[in-house]
C-alpha cells in the first residue's frame, strides 16, 4: 500500500522532519504569544498585536521570498528565513521579556512570520525533488511532519522552563530558538539539487518578460489566467480560513459553556493530529479516487464539521467537529498544493507558489481575527451557518471548473 513512498528521495523525509519541527516551534508561540504580550504591552488591548503582526509578516513576505528564491535558490533563502526569522526572532522575543520591551516583542513576531512563510515553501521543494508521478505522495509526506506539532509541541512548551530556567515566558522563546536552530542544522546538511534548475528557469522567465516589454507585448504569467489555478488557491485559502475560524471559536465557546481548559487542550490536540495524521493516506487517496473527488470529499467533511458543531455544548460534539475540520483541512490543503505545483511551468512556479501562499495566509488571518467577532455577533449556531455559506463559492467554482469547459478536472 505504501510502496510508492519508498520510491521518494530521502530528502523528502528530511524536509518532512524540518516542517514538523518548525510547526512544533510555532505551537510554542501560539501557546504564549498573547500571554507574553499582555505582560509587556503598555495597554492590555494590545496584547494580541504581536501575534497579529506575525500573520501580516507571513502573508506579505510570501511573494518577495519567491522572488529571492528565483535569484538565489530555495536553500539560501530558506536558511536565511530560518536563521534570522526563527533563531533570531526567538532570541529577540526572549530579550523583549527580559527587558520588558513591547517593541522588541513585536519585532520578534514580525520575524517569526517571515520564518513561517519560508517554512511553508518546503512542501514545494519536496515536490520539486520527486518524480512526477509521486508529487501527491511527496507533499503528503512533507505535511505528515506536522504530526510532530501535535505530539511534541505542547511538551516543548511545558518543558521550556526546565531546559531554560528563566522567569516568565523568556524560556518559551529560547526553546523556540533551540528548535528552529535544529532545523537550520538539518537544512545545512541537506542538498537542494533542483536549485540550479529553479534559478535558470526564473532567469529565463525574466528574460522572456523583458523581451516582451521591449516589443510592447503582454508580460503576464500564463498560469494566472488559468481558472484551475485560482480554484486551487481558493481551495487551500478557504480551508485555512474556515479551519482557523472554527478552531479559535471552539476554544472560546468551550470556555463560555463551562468546559475546562484541560478539556479544550485535548480537543485542540486531537484537531492538530487530524490535520496532519492522515497525510500519508491522503497522497494515496488522491491517486486512487482522483483529485477533484478528493476535493469534494474535503468540502463534505467541512460541512459535516459545521453541522456536528451544532450539537454542542456536548463535549463529544466539540471533539468530533474539530477532528472533522482537521481532516477537511488536510484533504483540501494537500489537494491545493498539488494542483498549484502541477499547473505552473518551471519559470512560473515560484510566482504561482508565492501568490498561493500569500492569499492562503490572508484567508488564515481573516479566519483568526474574525472568529471572536463572528461568535459574538451571530452566536455559536450562527457561526456554523456562516461557515456553511462560505463553502458555497468554493463548491460553485469547483463545479464551473469541472464542467464549465476549462479542460480536465482539477
Order of alpha helices (4+ residues) and beta strands (2+ residues): alpha-alpha-alpha-alpha-alpha-alpha-alpha-alpha-alpha-alpha-alpha-alpha-alpha-alpha-alpha-alpha-alpha
